[in-house]
Amino acid sequence: MKKPAIHVTDHALIRYLERVLGYDIETLRRQIGHEIAARTSGQASSVKMDGYQYRMENRSVVTITTVSRPDIRRGRRVRRD
């Protein structure tokens, strides 16, 4: 897909998720926080859960990425989709 002529900010995207699609962002934020807190002492820099890695800085989740696993046929790491 081609890049559109208009840029959509993160703030606008969050408002779209909340107001147009009806997602409750604060409930999702609390759910993620509770799940991570249950799996760490608070000092960890990341938590792996359900195929995703939650990276943290100063007791805040700053990004979520997919966990890569080694490809046993090639000895390389591949992304899990």
Secondary structure as UniProt FT lines:
FT   HELIX           10..15
FT   HELIX           16..20
FT   HELIX           25..39
FT   STRAND          46..49
FT   TURN            50..51
FT   STRAND          52..57
FT   TURN            58..59
FT   STRAND          60..66
FT   STRAND          68..71
FT   TURN            72..75
FT   STRAND          76..79
//
